[in-house]
Structure formats: C-alpha cells, structure tokens
Amino acid sequence: MKKNIPHSAPTIESDFLSTILDRLLDLKEKMILDTNPAIDNLSLLNLYHYLNLRKYDFSQLQDDLTKVGLSSFGRSQGHMEASVNVALEMLSLSLGKKLSLPKSRLSYEASHEIMDKNAQIFSTSSDKTKIMITIPSEYDEGWFSDLACEGVHLFRINTAHDHPDAWSKMVTEIKSASCEEKALKIYVDLAGPKIRTSLPEGKKSKKIKVFYGDKVLIHSSTSTLSKKETKHYDAVVGCTLEKIGSMVSVGDHLFLDDGKIELCIDEILGEDIACSVLTRNEEGSKIKDEKGINFPSSDIAIHAICEHDKEVLPYVCEYADILGISFAQTPKDITDLIDELEKLGKKGEIAIVAKIETKKGVRNLPAILEALIEYGNSGIMIARGDLAIEIGFENLAYMQEEILDLCTAAHMPVILATQVLESKMKTNIPSRAEISDVAFAHKAECVMLNKGEYALETIKILTTIFAQMDLIFRKNKLLYNPSFQWK
C-alpha cells in the first residue's frame, strides 16, 4: 500500500524577500540621515538613530519581517543600527547576495552593558527594578532597616518638606541601615518652582468653596488688590507665581489641587487673571491653601532650579547620591544644576534625575536627554501626578510608554513615580488596577513609592510581583508608526 508522503513546507518567494530587503535598506538610509558619524557618544548616536526612524511609519515592514522570522525591531530601541544590520545580513544571505555593510558602532551586547552600568545610579543590586520610597516626617525606630531588608534600594528626601536638620537625621538613619551587602542610596528631590494657591490669612484654615460658573480672580504674588477690585468675584485666590498675566492667554485652562478643580481664563488683568469655574459639583469644590496649580495650556517660562533649591544645595550635596530636578522643562534646567554643582565642587559626583511632569518637559525631552547624556551619571523620572494633569489623564498610558522607549534609546534609566500601590500603602488593600500598574512599572529601572502606613507590607507585595515578572517579561514589542510624539 502506497504511503502518503507529506509535502515539504513552501518556501518564501524571493520576490517578497527582495522587496523587504529594499524597504529595509531604505529604512537604514532614513535612520542615519543627517547623523554625524563622528559622534563619540554612542548613546547619543543611538538616540538620533531612533528619533530618525520614528519620523516614519514602518509598522507594515515590521509585520513583514516577523513573517519571515526576522526581528521586527520592537525591542531594539537600545541598539537600532546593530538590529537593522543583522536583519539586512540575514535577508541578503537568504537571497544569495552579498551586502557590504559597515560594522555597527554599537552592538547588542555593548548597548546592554551601557544600560546596566547607567542603571547603577539607583543601586548596584542585581534586582532588575529598584525600589525607592519617600521618607515621612515621622517614622518608627527600625523603619529604614526593616524596609531595606524587604527590598528598598533608595530612600527619597523631599526638600519641599521639613528642614536641613530633619534631613540630616534621616541620612544618619539611612547610613545605619546600610551594609556591605546592600549600600542604600539617598535621593534628594529639589522642591523646584511649585506653583501653589495662597489664601488670605483668615481663609487658610477654612477653604473657599466655588461652584460651576463662578467667577474667580487669581492674583499674582506681587500684585496688590483693593476691595473695590475684588468685590465683583465669587472668590479671590492668590498664586505663588509672579506676573501670571504675562504667561497665559484668554481661553487657557488651569487646574487646582491635583486637577480637582478646572477653570478657564476669561480675562487678563495686568498681572492677574479672571477665570470661570468649569468643574460641576453640586456640593461645590473647595479651594485649599498651598495646593498646586497647573497651567497645561500655557507656556510657563520659569526656571526649574529656584532660590530655595540653591539655598539647600550646600546642605544636601554633603550626602545626596542623586538630585531630582522638579519640573524640568528645558536643557537649561539641567545645565543650571550642573553649574551649581560645579560651584560646590560636586560636578560629576552626584547623579542628576530630571523629573518630567509638564507638557513643555515632554516636548523638550529629546533635548533634555542630550544634556543628561553629556553630563553622564543621570536618569529620568516619569512624575505621573502633575504629568497626567498637564497632558490629560486619557493620554498618560500612551505617553509613559513613549517616554520609556525614548529613554531606552538614550540608555537613560527611568524612575516611574506617583500612586504606585497607593491604596495598598494607605489601607493595606491593593486594587486590581494597582497590581496591573506594578506589572507595567516593572519596565522601568526604578519605581517610587510615596508615604503610607503600610510601607512594609507594600514592599513585600511589590518585590513578589517583580520577581514573577522577571521570569516572563522584558519589554513589549513597539510599533514604529506615525503616532510618535517627537517626530
């Protein structure tokens, strides 16, 4: 009896392979376009390659490369040229052709070595994702050592709170909790130019209640107002920012208290602004003292390194391993801090982390990364609190992915911050969404926790999730399509 012999698998048509090869050669040409081959810094060179590629839509080419068993570059952000060259070599060999390709200046192995070395600013621990926690003003004896034993690598001092003596005491506790097996690092957040509400003396402890449609006068810290000028408004609120009127336009929106109250600017009155309340709340919305104000529609031209930061730098530079620049918006914010460090003889010794939390900071991120790459010893924080208000909550998930990928291309380690396991920290009961968020946070080199009563229990669940994710996950496949933020 004749046996059925299975047919051999069909071969991929050479015409299809040739087409992919031609498109891939075009991709490489676009990748190196206007890129100076004499650039010494390979991280900077790779960043330029990545930015060039993301100007175009190569998502169909990615699918076709996957069909023929080749890399689609979805995880190649850190070594673009090497990945493209390997794919070109494989395609040319399958077609019996010989391509003369210059050797990639940055190999796959070398790019990962750079990234691993850069990530050591957070800790030299072998843990893939490091854990940082904010120090509360009050803490129990043994708090630092207990958290260090459970998995914390860095402790964060926030100079927007407390004072130099309190910070020094925290540092003593951190150093006592450190050991040869685990050298804990100290992250110091510079307060920066936080724009806040400032209520009149009699209202500071009470709050001001406003309703939809109410007229609110927000006045600059430098302006003086008479009762006659304010009587036409439902509420009068001070602002710590000087000369607000010169930085905004009629129609711009602003948000108070972490986005709880939305207003629209109706009129500019010199240094002050008249606004209408857009938030609908039948019980009214309470404006409190010293709450943040965000101007996402406006170009607020302020320097990240403020006078308060300059005053505290001589103290904190004595022990800080890392300095965080709050509200970093331009490369000058980076160089301003570098200049201050040079005056103190600390340039290069202390790492710098730029906190991205405004629209302007996002827009200028490639240039900010260039300044950080030049300095070395640096990182980025995705500060999701203010960032969500600035860019819109609905855009946060997309934007944090884009920032992570761009930083990978620059070999820049990232801290993911704000509301990580916040319910667990405060109530000891995590939400399901928080657990999923931690799985995303695993992509970053470091994750930051805020203050909470259940810090120890939160660290335990965090390290468990990270250990599980280490077994199955490194990076998601990225699609090179036209939605890229920085094209």
Helices and strands as residue ranges (DSSP letters): H 14-31, H 42-53, H 59-67, H 80-94, H 108-118, G 119-121, E 130-134, H 143-150, E 154-158, H 164-177, E 185-190, E 197-198, G 201-203, E 208-210, E 215-219, H 227-230, E 235-239, G 244-247, E 253-256, E 261-269, E 272-277, E 285-287, E 293-294, H 307-316, E 322-325, H 331-343, E 351-356, H 359-363, H 365-375, E 378-383, H 384-391, G 393-395, H 396-409, E 414-417, H 422-427, H 432-441, E 446-449, H 455-472
